[in-house]
Amino acid sequence: MNHGDDTGAPYGSGFSFVGDEIDKFCEFLHQIQSIKLETKKSINISDEELRKLSLTSNQAENLVTDNQELFAEVIRHAITKQDIIAIAYRKKQLETFRMLLEDPKYFTHIKTKKSCTDEALWQMFFEKILIMRRIAQDVGFHHKN
C-alpha cells in the first residue's frame, strides 16, 4: 500500500473545509442523525430534502424545553393577522373620534347624515365600538390590555 506520509493515511485522502462549508457540514451531520433508513441500498438525499424533514414529537418537545425563554419571548410578542386587523380598526375608530371632537364641519356632516342630535351621534359612535368589540371577541380577536 502506498502511503503519502508517516501517518498511515493514503496520499490525497485529506480534505479541508472553508467558509460556509463548515456550517453546511455541521447541518448535514445534524440532519443525517434524524434519518431512519429502512433499506441497506444506497440512497441519495439532497440538502433540500434534509431541510424538509419534520421533527418527531420527542424532538419538538426537546426543542421547546431546551429553549423555553426563546419561545416565551416569541409568544409574548407574536402578532397575528387578527391582531393587525383589530389594530387597524381601532386606529380608524380613533381617527373618527378625533375628527368628531376636533372638526366641527365633519361632526355636523355626520350628524346631518344620521339625522340625529349631538348626544345621539356620540351614543351611536360608542355603541358601534362596543358592538364591534363584542363581535371581535366572538370570532377570536382577543383584546389585550
Secondary structure, DSSP 8 states (H G I E B T S, - for coil): --BSSTTS-BTT------TTHHHHHHHHHHHHHT-----SS-----HHHHHH----HHHHHHHHHHTHHHHHHHHHH---HHHHHHHHHHHHHHHHHHHHHH-HHHHHHHHHHHT--HHHHHHHHHHHHHHHHHHHHHTT-----
